[in-house]
Amino acid sequence: MDELSPHAAQLRAAMTGPQQDADWSGGLWAACDQLTSRELGALLPDAYRTLADESAPDDARRVARQVTWSKVSPAFTAATLTALYAALAASPRPTDVRYAAGGLLRCTEPWDERELAASAAVLVEAALPKPGEYGDAALAVAALAGPETEQALATRLRTVHADSPLRLAEIEVILRTGPRERALLGEDQWDGPFLGGWPPLTDPVVERAADALHVELARHVLSSAATQLAALHAGEIPYAADQVFTAADADTLRRAARLALRRDEPWAGEVFSTLLPRLAVAPTAAKTLPSQRACIALAQAVEAWPTPESVAALREARRVVRHAGVTKKLDRLLRRAERNLGRRPEAALRLPDLGLGPDGSRRLPCGDHTAVLTVTDEATLTWERADGRALKSLPAAARRDHPEHVAAARDLLGKARAQIRTLTRALEGGYLAGAVHRYDRWRDALATHPVARGTARRLIWEVEHAPGDWRAFLPAAGPADHPDPAPDPSAAVRLWHPARATPAERDLWRDRIADLRLYQPFRQAYREHYRAPESGHSTTMFQGHLVRIEAVLGLAVRQGWNIEDDMLALPLDGFTAWLGIAGSLYPGAAGWAEVEEVTLRRADDSPQALAAMDAVRLSEVLRSVDLLISAGSFAWCDTHAHGPDSWQQLNRLYAQPLGRTAQLRRAALRRILADHLASGRMELDDRHLRLDGHDIHLATGRVTRSGDPVEITLPTGRQAVPLPFLPYDEALLERVVRTVAHLMAREGSAAHS
């Protein structure tokens, strides 16, 4: 066994040796925070033995408990793994089999099965009273305990799960694998790590490729479930809400779905297209589901490992579901799945062509009329007479005589729009994933694809002509702006991002977008970009901002943030961003709070230096934080404008320097109102747009005159003033422009009266 460091030796002595005076306020607790994975693996046997000993001193037990709460994942040698098994078997509890199974995955050396066998048998025996809860971990440990123990466990599991055919099929396959493969299933829990469990392993370890045996099992499980649901909806099986699959079957379905989607199996799309929508709706008019647990399980698998086909299936499930609670869950999971698709660039570009021709259109006969689906920048559906003359709307004869053809045409329109929306969110989500494509793949799947090209042409791209030599181009600008010479088919292509550009380049593209009056699929040329001033693992650039908690939490859920330990956490590939809020965070929390630091930590909970982060990924994380703060800072104005302290809060925001979002709003207004600014009637300073004695704040939209607030009620509906071209969609930008038009019209009316 390796020699322990001084702080680890101090902890072992505190748990096992004579009790001595210790600095409980810092010394021993600080020592716990310094433990490495290997040191923790060496100390855990002592910690579990001490906690099981009711006669151990209170101080020793407190140290042992602190050791088990360490935030690092332990690593074991063959010797420390044997010690762990012995310590757990000395006073076994059913949950201890999970630690034993987890130790196999975290052992860095070949273990000695003979040394582990006796302890493994004791641990499996302790887990037998709760085989449904600890069955997967117990199967892993039983592989070390010997055939007799393994057979007894298998018999017990077959009895417990006699009403769960999918789980029984999974058990039979598990029994044909080794202890490490079984331990992987024990690690994959429905609700994440159990209370007191170790931090989860990193994806490369847990999500490694499965062998053909498990892939075939996944196909069998999902296909069997699809067949059972088809029979249910055909009326061949009596329906009972939430009774089609047991909890064990649902868990098996979840694992099969994750495996199929993670590996992007070619058969998975077809299975999901029928399985998920049928899981979401009863075969009767009831607002129930065949299995709510299984439906959410498959939706969560799509969220984690989305493909275009599975996202389409999830969208169809969301369309047909009638259960209000499940509808909300599917809405959230669908948004995240579309965003996460950007992390799988090769899958994200796999769009069907929907039968569109080279010109981006498809004609669908409908009696004496024809429905014409056309995809340019957007998807549209128009109608023609038999002689080819266009109609302004759906003809009554087609609606009356051919309702099924009308429904098919509208369904195709919905699919086209949904594909465009999914592609747009996936491309934007690719910023955080660092998505890069091969030029030939980009050309075929985006630039010339009948569904995708309208989206791709309005975005700025970069192609690598030589190592490090990236050249930007905008397909919508015409052939003159395409890469010249034509890139090598294997050349890299990526989306342009302002964080990688110079100020002159950013201005050039913003002017180009404005000149072309081009509405981009998502904010790109005018995208906020950030660079933290610090080089450590945290930044205070947003610290001190006052936000409305309910507004922040509402947007945070849609942006992929979770509430953990009274902080907001954004899990990403390889690291997690943490946003501190000086308040108690929970679903439904309300009130005001100050923003604290933004911190980055790797998957193993070690600090992630900001300076070592890719500029685009860091910028996107900070942009997400700024969006939360912007929403919480002024998006509440209309709702809370008459609160007792609302103007006081607005005054605080009014005095703060402009953030990046407001700076981009200023740049857009400079282009939108260029003629008025040139005439001298308007002025645009660092924080305000000034018009005829009125000051419009660019970050809050607040209007004042001589320092006094001015209430502006903007006309809506048909009375609203038509907007000029806006380079991107934003509620506050639109409000500022409408406010300007309203004030100008009001001053003009006053001048004529």
Disulfide bonds with the S-S distance in Angstrom:
none
